[in-house]
Amino acid sequence: MSSDDTTNRDQAPQYVLPLVVRIEKTAPPARTDALRTAARAVLVMLSDERSVGEGEWAGAMRDWQDARIRKVVRRARGAEWRKAAALPGITVTGEEAEVRVFPPVPLDGWPKELAKLQVSGTDLDDPEPPAAPGPGRPVLWLNPDLGMSAGKEMAQVGHGAQLAWWELSDAEREAWRAAGFPLSVATAEPERWRELTVSGLPVVRDAGFTEIAPGSCTVVADHPALRTRR
């Protein structure tokens, strides 16, 4: 991206893609399940008929993608979740995780039902070690050297999925969508991470608004269709 492109994105009206993860006190989702579900939620929103062409969310989606691609993950439970679920959006489910994604909103124009939800408190764990990514499956690789909250990682893998989506052909997108957007999320071994960051695959570089330093590489999107082009 050129400096002019970056300047234009910074000067454009800023929007954010809200995601809300359901975290009940007695039954929180596993961390990796929540990460996978958040990434799939972004892909579902990008591909939904309301987000493209003349769809009802298409204008907001264009405005959001013309500026910096911001995503914010908040948490909800009980009545908060029910109120959030009543707003226009899409709920995506994983093995146990539930994530609702909403059309983009102005940075300072969140609906009140979402604005009051907390960003903190998304510290999730994996009760059992996650299974290794299957062969031939898209993988969103996390940087092993960064410590991020689960909410931050959910936003980062969502961005990684979006970068992969942008690079796919229409036919490749439709095939992924028809399959239900299967993907894995895993933390790379240090040597593997170094290889991935110079592989030519899409790399997420964080703007540094929260938790980590600006320019940090957080995720590499490893989609089989993209790897064959490298």
N, C-alpha and C positions, 0 to 999 in steps of 0.2 A: 504494500500500500504506500503511495507517495505521500509526501508531507502535505500536499494540497488536499488530497483525499482525507487525511486525518483532520486537517483544519476544518474542512467542510463538515465532516461528521461532528466535530466539537461545536460548531456554530449552529448546526441544525437544532430544532426543538428536540429535547431529550425525552425519550420514552423508556419504559421498563416493562419487561414481561414478568408478571407476577405468577409465582408458583406457590401453592400451599400444600404442605405435607401433613397428613393426618398422623398425629402422635398421641395416642391415648395413654394415660398413665399406666394402665394395667397390661397393655398389649402394644408396645412400640414396635415398629417394623425393624427388621434387620437392616444394618447400614447399607450393605451392598445391594440389597433388594430395593431400598429407597433410591439409591443412586441410579440403578438401571431404570427404574420407573420414571424418575425425573427426566432422564435423557429421552426416553420414549415419549413422554408427555410433550416435550419440545417438538419432536418429529411429528407427532399427531397434530399439533397446532399448525405447524408449517404446511402440512399436506391437506388440512381440512378444507372442504369446498368453500367454507365461509371466509377463509383467509386469503383466497386467491381471486384473480379476475375482478368481478364486480360483487364479490361476496360482502356480507355485512361487516366483516372484520378486516377486509382487505386494505382499506385506507389506513387503519391503525397499524397494521402489519408493515405496510410500506414506510410509514413515518418512523416506525421503530427501527427498521433495517437501514434507513437512510442516515440515522444517527449512530451513536455508539450502541453496540448490542448489549444492553444491560438486562440482567435477570436477577431477581431477588426472590429468595425462598423464605417463606414464613411458615410457622407451625400453627396448628389448630387442633382442638379436640372438643368433643361433646357439642354443646350448643354453638360454639364458635365455628366448628366444622360444618354444621348444618346450615348456618347462615351463609358461609362462604359457598357451599354447594348450591345454594339457591341463586347465586349470581351467574350470568352468562359465562360459560366456560366449558371445559371438558375434563372429566375425571378419568384418569388412567390408573389401572390397577396392575400390581405385580403379583408375586407369590402371596404376600400379605400387605405390602405397602399400597397406599392410596395417595395419589398426587393429583391435585386439580390445577390446571393451567388456564389462565385467563387471557383474553386479548390484551395487547399492550395498553398501558395508561400513561399519561404524562407523569414525569418524575415526581411532581408535586401535586398530582391529582388522583391519588389512590381512592377507590371507594371506601367509605368509612368502615364497612364490614371487614375489609382487608387491612386498612391502615392501622387498626388497633391490635392486629396480631403481632406476636413477637418474632423477631428474627433469631434471637438467641434461644438456647435450649434445644437445639437440634442435634445434640451429641448422642448419636446412635452407635451401637456396637453390633458386631457379628457374633452371635452365640456360638456358631460353628465356623471353621475356616471356609471361606467361599470356594466353590469348585473352580478349577482352572478353566480358562476360556476354551471352548470347543474349537476344533479345526474348522477353518472356512467361515468363521463367525466374525462379524464386526466387533472390534474391541476398542474401548476407550481406556487408554493407559494413563494412569495417574503418576505424577512425579513422586518418586520415593523420598525425596529430600524435603518436601514441604508438609508441614502440619496444618491441616485445615479442618474446620468444623464440618460436620456432615452437610449442613445447609450450604456452606460455601462450595463443597465438593459437588453437591447436586447442581448448583448453578454452573460450575465449570464443565462437568460432563455434558450438561445440556448444551453448552456452547460448542463443545467438541462434536457432538452429534450434528449440530447445525452446520458447522464448517464442512463436515463430510457430505451432508445433504446438498450443500451448494455446489460441490464439485462433481456430483453424480449426474449422469445423463437422465433424461426423462424416463427412459426405459428402466434404468437401474433404480431410480427412485420408486417407480411403480412396483417393481419386483420386491423391493424392501418393504414397501407399504403393504402390499398384498400378503406378505408373510407375517405381518404384525410387528414389524420393526424389531426382530430379534437382535440382541446385542449383549455383550459382556462388559463388565467394568472390573479392572484389576490394577493393582499397583505394580509397576514394572520393577524388576531388579535393576540396580544402578547401572550395570554395564548395558543391559537391554535398553534402558532409558536413554543413554547417550547415543546409542545407535538409532533409536526412533527419532530423536530430535534433529538428526541430519539426514533422515531418510527421504525427505520431500513430502511426507504425509502431513496433513493439516495439524498445526500446532496452535494451541490456545495460549496466548500471552495476556496475562491479566493486567487490567488498567491500574490496579493497586488501590482501589477505593476502600477496600476492607481486608484485614487480616494479613495480607502478604505484600511484598514490595512490588512497585510498578514494573511491568515487563517480565515478571516471573512466568516461566513456562509451566503450565499446570497439567495439561492433557494433550496427548497425541491421539488423533482419530485414525485408527487402523481398519479401514474397510477393504475387504478383498478386491473389490472393483477398482479401488484407487491404487492398491499395491501393484496391480498388474501394469499400471501405466508408468511406474517409477523405474 
